[in-house]
Amino acid sequence: MKQMLRAEDIMIPLERYPHIPYWFTLRQAMAEMEHSVLDVDGRLSLPRFILIFDEQYQLMGLARRRDILRGLEPEFLLDKSIEERRLLFDPDQDPSTWEYPIDKVIEETRRRGERAISEVMRPIDVTADYRDHIFQVIYDMNVNEVSLLPVLKDGSVVGVVRTVDVFHEICQITL
C-alpha cells in the first residue's frame, strides 16, 4: 500500500549512487558524476550530489555540483567581488582586453581540479533511517532544507532518498 512507504522503498541503493573516498580529486569527482545516470523506475536523471566516505566506509559528507564548480574557481579571482568577477568576462568586451586571459583561467581551473574533494565537501546534518515513513522523510527534508538524505541501516549508509523521488511518490498518492 502506497501510504506505508518507507525510506527503504524509495531510496536509491548506495551501489547505484555516485560515491567516492575523501582523497579523490575534484576532477575524479567530476568524472564520477559526469558518467553517472540514475535510472529510477525508468525515469533517468543525473546526480546533483556525490557522497564522500572515509577509509572505514563511514560517510563524511557530500559535495554538490555547485560546490565542485566553486572549488575549481581560479585562486586569483577569489579576492574579487561577485560583480567584479562577472565583469571580468563580459561578453560585450573584446577578449583581448580581459584582465585575465582565458588560457590562464583554464590552466588555473585545471590545476584547481587536482584539489581533494574533502576541501569542498559539506557535512551531513541529517539522515534518514531505512524504516522512516515517507512523511517523516518529507518533514526532515523540509525542516532541514535539503534535497538529498542518506539512508542508514544499523549505522551504515545503504542508499539515498532524493526530493525528486519523494515528490514522485507523493504524486502517486495524491493525484
PyMOL commands that set and color helices and strands:
alter all, ss='L'
color gray80, all
select helices_A, chain A and resi 2-4+7-10+14-16+26-34+65-72+75-77+82-88+95-97+102-112+117-119+134-144+163-174
alter helices_A, ss='H'
color red, helices_A
select strands_A, chain A and resi 12-13+19-21+38-40+43-45+49-53+59-64+128-129+148-153+156-162
alter strands_A, ss='S'
color yellow, strands_A
deselect
rebuild
show_as cartoon
